[in-house]
Amino acid sequence: MREYNYLLPFLSFLLHAFALLLSAIVLLCLLESALVRADDYSWGGPGKSKEGIDPGTENICVTDQASCGCCLMQQQIHRMKMFFNMSLNELEKELTKSKTVLNNIRASRSAFSVALTNEKNLNCFGPFRDDKLIAYKHVFINLGDGYSVDTGIFTVPRSGVYSLALTIYSDAGSPGNSLAACASLQVNGKVVSGPRERNMQDQEDSATIVVALHLKAGDKVAVNLPIGCFLCDDNSHYNTFTGFLLYATD
């Protein structure tokens, strides 16, 4: 995982450093075997008492003074191995915790962005004699699969604060025709906000709204086309509907 690649060089460094340390200890051990004098040390090391020294080590030091330094070095190596293993275990625990947090974040990701159509020619949706939910058919992204292209409804997967954006565009066809560019953003069937432009002076017009809402898991978010309104689009994607989770609250 890219998020934890920085730990791999660190662990590699620790292992490399430990290998170098072992090499140095072996070298010192060999030098100690050749040069050490029995009266320079107590069997616990320089300035140390016999307390805490393994009896087997002390016996070896009595019978073979040249090996005494190596025995003490082996005890140090054993303690260092224990310390290194404990440190490595702690790093592994922290890595596991971080992976768990990251997986929870990934599981809660939610984002969608859709457009009315992706057709080459400009086509209009509406007007209708009844209100009608708009099913945006072209999907830019649908992370978490919360948006349905069949119904046009975004089902909130997790409670939190969401950013929602709606852009509408309509073309009356020719000057003098009635322009009715309008739509409404709804949550559970209730209107939250909606741009509206009705006149006979403009041949085309567009509008955009952006809101941040606290939504609960299971809430239904959709765009409604009111009676008499119509939207026009092609593969330039003038009409879009977008939403994403800013942060979770559960």
Contacts in CASP RR format, 6 or more apart in sequence:
PFRMAT RR
TARGET T0000
AUTHOR 0000-0000-0000
METHOD contacts of the structure
MODEL  1
MREYNYLLPFLSFLLHAFALLLSAIVLLCLLESALVRADDYSWGGPGKSK
EGIDPGTENICVTDQASCGCCLMQQQIHRMKMFFNMSLNELEKELTKSKT
VLNNIRASRSAFSVALTNEKNLNCFGPFRDDKLIAYKHVFINLGDGYSVD
TGIFTVPRSGVYSLALTIYSDAGSPGNSLAACASLQVNGKVVSGPRERNM
QDQEDSATIVVALHLKAGDKVAVNLPIGCFLCDDNSHYNTFTGFLLYATD
1 99 0 8 1.000
1 102 0 8 1.000
3 98 0 8 1.000
3 102 0 8 1.000
4 95 0 8 1.000
4 98 0 8 1.000
4 99 0 8 1.000
7 91 0 8 1.000
7 95 0 8 1.000
11 88 0 8 1.000
11 91 0 8 1.000
14 84 0 8 1.000
14 87 0 8 1.000
14 88 0 8 1.000
18 80 0 8 1.000
18 84 0 8 1.000
21 80 0 8 1.000
22 77 0 8 1.000
25 73 0 8 1.000
25 76 0 8 1.000
25 77 0 8 1.000
28 73 0 8 1.000
29 69 0 8 1.000
29 70 0 8 1.000
29 73 0 8 1.000
32 66 0 8 1.000
32 68 0 8 1.000
32 69 0 8 1.000
32 70 0 8 1.000
32 73 0 8 1.000
33 66 0 8 1.000
33 67 0 8 1.000
33 69 0 8 1.000
33 70 0 8 1.000
34 66 0 8 1.000
36 65 0 8 1.000
36 66 0 8 1.000
36 68 0 8 1.000
36 69 0 8 1.000
38 65 0 8 1.000
38 68 0 8 1.000
40 46 0 8 1.000
41 47 0 8 1.000
41 68 0 8 1.000
41 69 0 8 1.000
42 48 0 8 1.000
42 49 0 8 1.000
42 50 0 8 1.000
43 50 0 8 1.000
43 53 0 8 1.000
43 57 0 8 1.000
43 58 0 8 1.000
43 61 0 8 1.000
43 68 0 8 1.000
43 72 0 8 1.000
44 50 0 8 1.000
44 52 0 8 1.000
44 53 0 8 1.000
44 72 0 8 1.000
45 72 0 8 1.000
50 58 0 8 1.000
53 75 0 8 1.000
54 75 0 8 1.000
57 71 0 8 1.000
57 72 0 8 1.000
57 75 0 8 1.000
60 67 0 8 1.000
60 68 0 8 1.000
60 71 0 8 1.000
61 67 0 8 1.000
61 68 0 8 1.000
61 69 0 8 1.000
61 71 0 8 1.000
108 157 0 8 1.000
108 158 0 8 1.000
108 245 0 8 1.000
108 248 0 8 1.000
109 143 0 8 1.000
109 144 0 8 1.000
109 245 0 8 1.000
110 143 0 8 1.000
110 144 0 8 1.000
110 146 0 8 1.000
110 156 0 8 1.000
110 157 0 8 1.000
110 158 0 8 1.000
110 162 0 8 1.000
110 244 0 8 1.000
110 245 0 8 1.000
111 141 0 8 1.000
111 142 0 8 1.000
111 143 0 8 1.000
111 144 0 8 1.000
111 243 0 8 1.000
111 244 0 8 1.000
111 245 0 8 1.000
112 139 0 8 1.000
112 141 0 8 1.000
112 142 0 8 1.000
112 143 0 8 1.000
112 146 0 8 1.000
112 147 0 8 1.000
112 154 0 8 1.000
112 241 0 8 1.000
112 242 0 8 1.000
112 243 0 8 1.000
112 244 0 8 1.000
113 139 0 8 1.000
113 140 0 8 1.000
113 141 0 8 1.000
113 240 0 8 1.000
113 241 0 8 1.000
113 242 0 8 1.000
113 243 0 8 1.000
114 136 0 8 1.000
114 137 0 8 1.000
114 138 0 8 1.000
114 139 0 8 1.000
114 140 0 8 1.000
114 142 0 8 1.000
114 147 0 8 1.000
114 149 0 8 1.000
114 152 0 8 1.000
114 240 0 8 1.000
114 241 0 8 1.000
114 242 0 8 1.000
115 136 0 8 1.000
115 137 0 8 1.000
115 138 0 8 1.000
115 140 0 8 1.000
115 233 0 8 1.000
115 237 0 8 1.000
115 239 0 8 1.000
115 240 0 8 1.000
115 241 0 8 1.000
116 125 0 8 1.000
116 134 0 8 1.000
116 136 0 8 1.000
116 137 0 8 1.000
116 138 0 8 1.000
116 231 0 8 1.000
116 233 0 8 1.000
116 237 0 8 1.000
116 238 0 8 1.000
116 239 0 8 1.000
116 240 0 8 1.000
117 123 0 8 1.000
117 125 0 8 1.000
117 137 0 8 1.000
117 138 0 8 1.000
117 233 0 8 1.000
117 234 0 8 1.000
117 235 0 8 1.000
118 137 0 8 1.000
118 138 0 8 1.000
118 235 0 8 1.000
118 237 0 8 1.000
119 233 0 8 1.000
119 234 0 8 1.000
119 235 0 8 1.000
120 234 0 8 1.000
120 235 0 8 1.000
121 234 0 8 1.000
122 171 0 8 1.000
122 232 0 8 1.000
122 233 0 8 1.000
122 234 0 8 1.000
123 232 0 8 1.000
123 233 0 8 1.000
123 234 0 8 1.000
124 170 0 8 1.000
124 171 0 8 1.000
124 230 0 8 1.000
124 231 0 8 1.000
124 232 0 8 1.000
125 134 0 8 1.000
125 225 0 8 1.000
125 230 0 8 1.000
125 231 0 8 1.000
125 232 0 8 1.000
125 233 0 8 1.000
126 132 0 8 1.000
126 225 0 8 1.000
126 228 0 8 1.000
126 229 0 8 1.000
126 230 0 8 1.000
126 231 0 8 1.000
127 180 0 8 1.000
127 227 0 8 1.000
127 228 0 8 1.000
127 229 0 8 1.000
127 230 0 8 1.000
128 225 0 8 1.000
128 227 0 8 1.000
128 228 0 8 1.000
129 227 0 8 1.000
129 228 0 8 1.000
130 227 0 8 1.000
131 224 0 8 1.000
131 225 0 8 1.000
131 226 0 8 1.000
131 227 0 8 1.000
132 224 0 8 1.000
132 225 0 8 1.000
133 151 0 8 1.000
133 152 0 8 1.000
133 153 0 8 1.000
133 222 0 8 1.000
133 223 0 8 1.000
133 224 0 8 1.000
133 225 0 8 1.000
134 152 0 8 1.000
134 183 0 8 1.000
134 222 0 8 1.000
134 223 0 8 1.000
134 224 0 8 1.000
134 225 0 8 1.000
134 231 0 8 1.000
134 241 0 8 1.000
135 149 0 8 1.000
135 150 0 8 1.000
135 151 0 8 1.000
135 152 0 8 1.000
136 149 0 8 1.000
136 152 0 8 1.000
136 223 0 8 1.000
136 239 0 8 1.000
136 240 0 8 1.000
136 241 0 8 1.000
137 149 0 8 1.000
138 237 0 8 1.000
139 147 0 8 1.000
139 149 0 8 1.000
143 244 0 8 1.000
144 157 0 8 1.000
146 154 0 8 1.000
146 155 0 8 1.000
146 156 0 8 1.000
146 157 0 8 1.000
147 153 0 8 1.000
147 154 0 8 1.000
148 154 0 8 1.000
148 155 0 8 1.000
151 222 0 8 1.000
152 222 0 8 1.000
152 223 0 8 1.000
153 220 0 8 1.000
153 221 0 8 1.000
153 222 0 8 1.000
154 220 0 8 1.000
154 221 0 8 1.000
154 222 0 8 1.000
154 243 0 8 1.000
155 218 0 8 1.000
155 219 0 8 1.000
155 220 0 8 1.000
155 221 0 8 1.000
156 162 0 8 1.000
156 215 0 8 1.000
156 216 0 8 1.000
156 217 0 8 1.000
156 218 0 8 1.000
156 219 0 8 1.000
156 220 0 8 1.000
156 221 0 8 1.000
157 217 0 8 1.000
157 218 0 8 1.000
158 217 0 8 1.000
158 245 0 8 1.000
158 248 0 8 1.000
158 250 0 8 1.000
159 214 0 8 1.000
159 215 0 8 1.000
159 216 0 8 1.000
159 217 0 8 1.000
159 248 0 8 1.000
159 249 0 8 1.000
159 250 0 8 1.000
160 214 0 8 1.000
160 215 0 8 1.000
160 216 0 8 1.000
160 245 0 8 1.000
160 246 0 8 1.000
160 247 0 8 1.000
160 248 0 8 1.000
160 249 0 8 1.000
160 250 0 8 1.000
161 212 0 8 1.000
161 213 0 8 1.000
161 214 0 8 1.000
161 215 0 8 1.000
161 245 0 8 1.000
161 246 0 8 1.000
161 247 0 8 1.000
161 249 0 8 1.000
162 212 0 8 1.000
162 213 0 8 1.000
162 214 0 8 1.000
162 215 0 8 1.000
162 221 0 8 1.000
162 243 0 8 1.000
162 244 0 8 1.000
162 245 0 8 1.000
162 246 0 8 1.000
163 210 0 8 1.000
163 211 0 8 1.000
163 212 0 8 1.000
163 242 0 8 1.000
163 243 0 8 1.000
163 244 0 8 1.000
163 246 0 8 1.000
164 185 0 8 1.000
164 192 0 8 1.000
164 210 0 8 1.000
164 211 0 8 1.000
164 212 0 8 1.000
164 213 0 8 1.000
164 221 0 8 1.000
164 242 0 8 1.000
164 243 0 8 1.000
165 208 0 8 1.000
165 209 0 8 1.000
165 210 0 8 1.000
165 211 0 8 1.000
165 240 0 8 1.000
165 241 0 8 1.000
165 242 0 8 1.000
165 243 0 8 1.000
166 183 0 8 1.000
166 185 0 8 1.000
166 193 0 8 1.000
166 194 0 8 1.000
166 195 0 8 1.000
166 208 0 8 1.000
166 209 0 8 1.000
166 210 0 8 1.000
166 223 0 8 1.000
166 240 0 8 1.000
166 241 0 8 1.000
166 242 0 8 1.000
167 206 0 8 1.000
167 207 0 8 1.000
167 208 0 8 1.000
167 238 0 8 1.000
167 239 0 8 1.000
167 240 0 8 1.000
167 241 0 8 1.000
168 181 0 8 1.000
168 182 0 8 1.000
168 183 0 8 1.000
168 195 0 8 1.000
168 206 0 8 1.000
168 207 0 8 1.000
168 208 0 8 1.000
168 231 0 8 1.000
168 238 0 8 1.000
168 239 0 8 1.000
169 181 0 8 1.000
169 204 0 8 1.000
169 205 0 8 1.000
169 206 0 8 1.000
169 231 0 8 1.000
169 232 0 8 1.000
169 233 0 8 1.000
169 238 0 8 1.000
169 239 0 8 1.000
170 179 0 8 1.000
170 180 0 8 1.000
170 181 0 8 1.000
170 197 0 8 1.000
170 204 0 8 1.000
170 205 0 8 1.000
170 206 0 8 1.000
170 229 0 8 1.000
170 230 0 8 1.000
170 231 0 8 1.000
170 232 0 8 1.000
171 179 0 8 1.000
171 203 0 8 1.000
171 204 0 8 1.000
171 232 0 8 1.000
172 178 0 8 1.000
172 179 0 8 1.000
172 200 0 8 1.000
172 202 0 8 1.000
172 203 0 8 1.000
172 204 0 8 1.000
173 203 0 8 1.000
173 204 0 8 1.000
174 203 0 8 1.000
175 203 0 8 1.000
176 200 0 8 1.000
176 201 0 8 1.000
176 203 0 8 1.000
177 200 0 8 1.000
177 203 0 8 1.000
178 198 0 8 1.000
178 199 0 8 1.000
178 200 0 8 1.000
179 197 0 8 1.000
179 198 0 8 1.000
179 199 0 8 1.000
179 200 0 8 1.000
179 201 0 8 1.000
179 202 0 8 1.000
179 203 0 8 1.000
179 204 0 8 1.000
179 205 0 8 1.000
180 197 0 8 1.000
180 198 0 8 1.000
180 228 0 8 1.000
180 229 0 8 1.000
180 230 0 8 1.000
181 195 0 8 1.000
181 196 0 8 1.000
181 197 0 8 1.000
181 198 0 8 1.000
181 205 0 8 1.000
181 206 0 8 1.000
181 207 0 8 1.000
181 229 0 8 1.000
181 230 0 8 1.000
181 231 0 8 1.000
182 194 0 8 1.000
182 195 0 8 1.000
182 196 0 8 1.000
182 197 0 8 1.000
182 198 0 8 1.000
182 225 0 8 1.000
182 226 0 8 1.000
182 229 0 8 1.000
183 194 0 8 1.000
183 195 0 8 1.000
183 223 0 8 1.000
183 224 0 8 1.000
183 225 0 8 1.000
183 226 0 8 1.000
183 229 0 8 1.000
183 231 0 8 1.000
184 191 0 8 1.000
184 192 0 8 1.000
184 193 0 8 1.000
184 194 0 8 1.000
184 223 0 8 1.000
184 224 0 8 1.000
184 226 0 8 1.000
185 191 0 8 1.000
185 192 0 8 1.000
185 193 0 8 1.000
185 194 0 8 1.000
185 209 0 8 1.000
185 211 0 8 1.000
185 221 0 8 1.000
185 223 0 8 1.000
186 192 0 8 1.000
186 221 0 8 1.000
186 222 0 8 1.000
186 223 0 8 1.000
186 224 0 8 1.000
187 213 0 8 1.000
187 215 0 8 1.000
187 219 0 8 1.000
187 220 0 8 1.000
187 221 0 8 1.000
188 219 0 8 1.000
188 220 0 8 1.000
189 220 0 8 1.000
189 222 0 8 1.000
189 224 0 8 1.000
191 224 0 8 1.000
192 211 0 8 1.000
192 213 0 8 1.000
193 209 0 8 1.000
193 211 0 8 1.000
194 209 0 8 1.000
195 207 0 8 1.000
195 208 0 8 1.000
195 209 0 8 1.000
196 207 0 8 1.000
196 229 0 8 1.000
197 205 0 8 1.000
197 207 0 8 1.000
204 232 0 8 1.000
206 238 0 8 1.000
212 246 0 8 1.000
214 249 0 8 1.000
215 221 0 8 1.000
217 250 0 8 1.000
223 241 0 8 1.000
225 231 0 8 1.000
231 239 0 8 1.000
232 238 0 8 1.000
232 239 0 8 1.000
233 239 0 8 1.000
END
